[in-house]
Amino acid sequence: MTYDSSLSFIFMNTTRVVFGSGSSKDVREEVRALGCARAVIVTDSVLATRTDVPGRIEKTLGDSCVGVFSDVVPDSGVHIVDAGAAFARERGADCIVSVGGGSAIDTAKGIAIVLKEGGSLRDYEGFQVLKRPATPHVAIPTTAGTGSEVTYVAVIKDHEAHQKLLFGDYNIIPNTALLDPDLTVGLPPLLTAATGMDAMSHAVEAIHSQQNEPIADGLSLHAIRLIREFLPRAVADGKDLVARGQMLIASNMAGAAFSNAQVGLVHAIAHTVGARYGIHHGLANSIVMPHVVRFNAVEVAATYRPVAAALGVAVDGLSDEACAELVAERLAALAAKTGLPLTLSSQGVPESALEELAEATLADASIIYNGRTVLGAEELLEVYRAAF
Ligand SMILES: [Fe+2]
């Protein structure tokens, strides 16, 4: 990586991270360590009905648990956050324990805001809106991908406007993250792959961000190495606890990286197609990432040299452009190896929608930090056509 004398940045990583097989059994002590005694569990309906994971956490919390809110759905909405906050308020909750994937953790962040501040989540959209910390939050991820357990961001859908709303605030970073590989063994192969590629996209995007810096770069590069090695293992054998654990760590590191360095065009496109066509966030990232790398490489090819090395490419003697092309190819190959589809057309996006999608992508806040400045919808249409 090259950094010049104008480099300046702030790096924040305030979450207490507890890793280990069985570490979720520490949840009661961790809630108490935050000075709390009345936790509400926030989890999704699938996890609550098809697995015993939320039940196990509830049992471990014992009388420190005052309720389980299990109405979170994928692409959780503002109305669900507001209902969850009302649920938590009724029970006099002083702490949120989220159990699940990105939707559950992001919903919990929203609930933590509304429980503290009142009103509706819509009142707090944007960046650094809050004046004080939200309600304490212990996050227990059951997927390895979003890194939401350490990030300052929540993405919540406005189902009426078909838009994904962004909430970015240091006051919503979870206080504690319990990374327990035992909780991720039940995740099916395709979801393991899609969420794992979400983590990969966080690492790659933090590096090609205009706000990249050495600490986030270091976290991202090691996350890339771990994902390259352990994602195929976790997909091939869901009970491989070593692979599951390393993927949780990679996801966490990539989350801490992008929470500081931001994401870019990959996420801007994924948010746009996700909101309109319901494509899984990690899958959408995985599909468009190689094409965004090629798009960015026209201006910032050197960015991808260390990424290529982290992906196992022998970079000595290769040009920056060749490294970038190999990054695009290796990312597509990793997605294919883990069984993920590679095109937007396979996910029900009609060709006739591409122009409108390109236009809409310009409005997504993630585009601001992309390594190559996007000048207009025509440029984006090329990326969309390539990913189609
Ligand atoms: Fe993401």
Residues whose N, C-alpha, C, O or C-beta is under 5 A from the ligand:
A	BS01	LIG	D198
